[in-house]
Amino acid sequence: MKTDDLIDLLAKDAGPPPGGGVPRRLAIASGWAAAGALVLLLAWLGLRPDLHTAMRTAAFWMKAGYTLWIAAAGFAMTAQAARPGGAPRRPVRMALVAAVAVIAGLAAIDFSLTPAADRHAAWMGHSAMVCPWRILAISAPAFAAIVWGLRSLAPTRLALAGAAAGLLAGGIGATIYGLFCQETTAMFVATWYTLGLAGCAGIGALLGPRLLRW
């Protein structure tokens, strides 16, 4: 019998960890993830100079709300994938789809209200070419912390668990990056932040089978 077949056989009879162990462990890992991402941001890019003023604007919370929504969905997906044989359930998947649909709708409204001559500038901002890469970089320590937390649990669908961990790390990293990023349009966030978040999930799916193997 192959090792993977044995794991699947054992997983069928495994019950969930007692006492809410999975959410608690993931919450601890997520706390370390946020701390690691913040330390990297402060050491690399710093905070935006007008952060105190920006936090009183709707644009700031539009961006933060989107990335925190993704992080929350990623947390739930990771918690479900961390159990033997576990996979994200339909309500969580729908919450993720809803987050993307909402930001896409806001981007469409933004597009319709922006004069045609200004749309390209609003879409690209000043940092479109670096934004997804910065999100990936700032999410790296977050991903490491979440994988550390997952390794103490029992995922068996390793690519799926890795993708969920990447999405959670990306949501955390993108939220932290928002403390530096001064882009304000929904068009920018819907495109370039989403691209960075998708990249985090994709890299997590690729690395999951290697990093989470029992």
C-alpha positions in Angstrom: 0.0 0.0 0.0 1.3 3.4 -0.9 1.9 6.0 1.8 -0.8 8.4 0.4 -3.3 5.5 0.3 -2.6 4.7 3.9 -3.0 8.3 4.9 -6.4 8.5 3.1 -7.5 5.3 4.8 -6.5 6.5 8.3 -8.1 9.9 7.6 -11.5 8.3 6.9 -11.7 7.2 10.5 -10.1 10.3 12.1 -12.4 12.6 14.0 -12.0 16.4 14.4 -9.6 17.6 17.0 -11.3 18.2 20.4 -11.9 21.6 21.9 -11.8 23.7 18.8 -8.1 23.0 18.4 -8.0 23.9 14.7 -9.4 27.4 14.9 -7.3 28.2 18.0 -4.1 27.0 16.4 -4.8 28.8 13.2 -5.6 32.0 15.1 -2.3 31.8 16.8 -0.5 31.2 13.5 -2.5 34.1 11.9 -1.4 36.4 14.7 2.3 35.5 14.0 1.6 35.9 10.3 0.3 39.5 10.7 3.3 40.3 13.0 5.7 39.0 10.4 4.1 40.8 7.5 4.1 44.1 9.5 7.7 43.8 10.5 8.7 43.2 6.9 6.6 46.2 5.7 8.1 48.5 8.3 11.6 47.4 7.5 11.1 47.5 3.7 8.6 50.2 2.7 7.3 51.8 5.9 3.9 53.3 6.5 2.2 55.8 4.2 3.0 59.3 5.6 -0.7 60.3 5.7 -2.0 57.1 7.3 -3.8 58.9 10.1 -5.7 61.0 7.6 -6.2 58.1 5.1 -7.9 56.0 7.8 -10.8 58.5 7.9 -11.5 58.0 4.2 -13.9 55.5 2.5 -11.3 54.5 0.0 -9.0 53.2 2.7 -11.7 51.1 4.3 -12.9 49.9 0.9 -9.5 48.4 0.3 -9.1 47.1 3.9 -12.6 45.6 3.9 -11.8 43.7 0.7 -8.5 42.2 1.9 -9.9 41.4 5.4 -12.9 39.7 3.8 -10.5 37.6 1.8 -8.4 36.9 4.9 -11.5 35.8 6.8 -12.6 33.5 3.9 -9.1 32.1 3.7 -9.1 31.4 7.5 -12.3 29.5 7.2 -11.1 27.6 4.2 -7.8 26.7 5.9 -9.6 25.6 9.0 -11.8 23.2 7.0 -8.9 22.0 4.9 -6.7 21.3 8.0 -8.9 18.4 9.0 -8.3 14.9 7.6 -10.2 14.7 4.3 -11.5 18.3 4.8 -12.3 20.7 2.0 -13.8 24.2 2.0 -17.6 24.0 2.3 -20.0 25.8 0.0 -20.9 28.8 2.3 -17.2 29.6 2.6 -16.6 29.3 -1.2 -19.6 31.5 -1.8 -18.3 34.1 0.7 -15.0 34.2 -1.3 -17.0 34.6 -4.6 -19.1 37.3 -3.0 -16.0 39.3 -2.0 -14.7 39.3 -5.5 -18.1 40.1 -6.9 -18.4 43.1 -4.6 -15.1 44.6 -5.5 -15.8 43.9 -9.1 -19.1 45.8 -8.8 -17.4 48.7 -7.1 -14.8 48.8 -9.8 -17.5 48.8 -12.5 -19.2 51.8 -10.7 -15.8 53.5 -10.4 -15.2 52.9 -14.1 -18.6 54.4 -15.1 -18.1 57.5 -13.0 -14.5 58.2 -14.1 -14.1 60.4 -17.2 -12.9 58.3 -20.2 -9.6 60.3 -20.4 -8.8 59.4 -16.8 -9.7 55.7 -16.7 -6.4 54.3 -17.6 -4.6 56.3 -15.0 -7.2 55.4 -12.4 -6.8 51.7 -13.3 -3.0 51.6 -13.3 -2.3 54.1 -10.5 1.3 54.7 -9.7 2.2 51.2 -8.7 0.3 48.6 -10.8 3.5 46.9 -12.0 4.8 46.3 -8.5 1.7 46.0 -6.4 1.1 42.2 -6.9 4.7 41.4 -6.4 4.8 43.4 -3.2 1.8 41.6 -1.9 3.4 38.3 -2.6 6.6 39.4 -0.9 4.9 40.8 2.2 2.7 37.7 2.4 5.7 35.3 2.5 6.4 35.5 6.2 2.6 35.2 6.8 2.5 32.0 4.6 5.5 30.5 6.6 3.7 31.1 9.9 0.4 29.6 8.6 2.2 26.5 7.2 3.9 26.1 10.5 0.5 26.1 12.1 -0.9 23.6 9.6 1.9 21.2 10.0 0.7 20.6 13.6 -2.7 19.6 12.2 -3.8 16.9 9.8 -4.5 18.1 6.3 -4.7 15.3 3.7 -5.6 17.3 0.6 -2.3 19.1 0.5 -2.6 21.2 -2.6 -6.0 22.4 -1.4 -4.7 23.2 2.1 -1.8 25.0 0.6 -4.0 27.1 -1.6 -6.2 28.0 1.4 -3.1 28.9 3.5 -1.8 31.0 0.6 -5.2 32.8 0.4 -5.2 33.5 4.1 -1.6 34.7 4.0 -2.4 36.9 1.0 -5.3 38.4 2.7 -3.2 39.2 5.8 -0.3 40.5 3.7 -2.5 42.6 1.4 -4.1 44.2 4.4 -0.7 45.0 5.9 0.4 46.4 2.5 -2.6 48.7 2.5 -0.9 50.6 5.4 1.7 51.7 2.8 -0.2 51.7 -0.5 -1.7 55.0 -1.5 -3.8 53.8 -4.4 -7.4 54.7 -3.9 -9.6 53.5 -6.8 -11.7 50.3 -6.8 -10.5 49.6 -10.3 -6.9 49.4 -9.0 -7.8 47.2 -6.0 -10.1 44.9 -8.0 -7.3 44.2 -10.6 -3.9 44.4 -8.9 -4.7 43.4 -5.4 -6.8 40.5 -6.7 -3.9 39.4 -8.9 -1.6 39.4 -5.9 -4.1 37.4 -3.8 -4.5 34.9 -6.6 -0.8 34.6 -6.9 -0.5 33.8 -3.2 -3.2 31.1 -3.5 -1.5 29.6 -6.6 1.9 29.5 -5.0 0.3 27.9 -1.9 -1.2 25.2 -4.0 2.1 24.4 -5.6 4.1 24.4 -2.3 1.4 22.6 -0.2 2.2 19.0 -1.3 5.9 19.6 -0.4 5.6 21.6 2.8 2.6 19.9 4.4 3.4 16.2 3.6 3.2 14.0 6.6 
